[in-house]
Amino acid sequence: MFREMRRFKQSLPKEEIEEILEKEKRGVLAVNGDDGYPYAIPIDFWYDPTENKVFFHSATAGYKTDAMNRCDKVCLTVCEQGVQKEDWSYHARSVVLFGRAKPVEEEARKREKAKRFAMKYYPTEGEVEIELQKDFWRVAIWEISVEHATGKRVHEK
């Protein structure tokens, strides 16, 4: 169903894919937008390796939400910042994953995932709790069940 990487010698093992998903803070989520146009937007996310799912937040209404409610198939691309080694060449790794998105409905699970997501970005649990008390009621938490993921090592020279 999913294509294999054409440049398979540059592919990353599952452990490196998970490392990138756990470490990096931003990705680009692509959904099926209006009139057949793709819609890709940067998002913050949290990857849970025990469930092999990606979690992110959104408003309860809007373009992204409408698109995912209409078609749950999504693609998330995550790239490392990359580094320049001893010479001028650029080294980086990236992950492309495909899956199906759905909102987390059950209140206790939604709160738990929102907290775990926020702990990736906030310096303290206390600050997370303040934000959750203030804004939890107006946030949607989405989960992407990963169906296929590939990782790639790039050395541009």
N, C-alpha and C positions, 0 to 999 in steps of 0.2 A: 504494500500500500504506500509506504514512504520510500522515497528514493534513497539509495545509499550515496555516500559522499563520492564524488568523482575523484577528488584528490585524496584518496584514502591514506596515503603515506603521511599526510599531515593531520590525520584524525587523532583525537584525544581519547584516552580510556575513560571509562565511567567515573573513576575516582577524581580525575582532573575536571571533568564536567561538573561534578558535584562541588568540588572546591571552588570553582568560579561562581557557581550559583549561590553558594553560601557566603562568599567574600564580597562580591560586587554589589553595589547598592542601586544601580540604575539599569534599566533595560528598555527596549522599545517593543511595545505590544502592538501587534497588527491584528485587526479585525476586518470582517467584511462590512464595509461602509455602505452608504446610500448609493443607489443606482449602479451597483457593481464595482464601485471604486474602493480600493483598499484604504483603510484609515489606520495610520500608525502613530502612536503617541508614546513619549517617554513616561515611564512609571517607576515608582519605588516598589520593591517587592521583597518577599521573604520566602526562601526555599526551605521546605521541611523534608529532609532526606528519609525520615522514617515512613512518611506517607507518599513520597515521590510526588509532591504537589507544590505548586507555587501559589502564594497568597499575596493579594494586593488590595488596596482600598480604592473606592471611588465615591462620587456623590451617588445618591439614590436615583438620580435621573440625569439624563444627558446623552450626548451622541454615543459615547463609548458603551454606556449601559444599554441604550436602545439597540445598538449593533449586536451586542452579545446576547441580548434577549431574543433577537431575531435569528441569529446563527451562533451557536456556541463554539465553533471551531476558531481557534486563535493560534498565533505564532508569537513567541517571545524571543528576541535576540538580545544577548548580553555580551558586551565586549569589555575586555580589560583595558586599562589605560594604555598599556604597552610601554616598552622601554627601549632606549637606544643603547646598544651594547658598545664594546670597545671601538668598533668602527661606526660608520654612519647609519648602518642598517637598523631597521625597526623590527622588534619582536613583540608579538601579542598573541593572545588566545581569545577565542570567542565560542559562544554556545548558541545554537538555534534549536528551540524546542517547539514541538507542536502538541496541542492538547485541546481539551474541551473545558470551557469556563462555565461556572455556575455560581450563583451567590450562596454564601453560607447563611442558612436560614435559622438554624437552631440557636437561640439566644446565648446559652452558656458556651457553646463551641465558637460562635462568632466573637464573643468577648475574649476567649482564650487565644484565638488566632490573631485578633487585633492587638492584644498585648504582646504576644511573641513577635509579631511583625514590628511593632513600635520599638521593642527592645533592641532591634537592629540599628535604630536611628537615634534614639534618645540616650543621653548619658546615664540616667538613673531610672530606677523603677518608680520612684516617687513622681518624677515628671510625667512618666507614662500614665500613671493613675490619674493625675490632674487632667491630662488631655482626654482620657477616656471618660471621666466624669463630665467634662465640659461638652464633648462633641460626639460621643459614641452613638447617640440616638439618631444622628443625621448622616452616618457613614455606612456604606455598604462594604462588606468584605467579600471578595471573590476568591475562588480557588480554581486553579488550573490543574486538572488531572493530566499528567504528562503521558502522552502516547508514544512519542518518539523524540529523541534528542541526539544531536551530534555536536561534537566540539572540534575545533580546528586550531592548529598552531600555524602562525604566519611568521615568516622570516622574509621581509622584503629587502632584497639586495639585487 
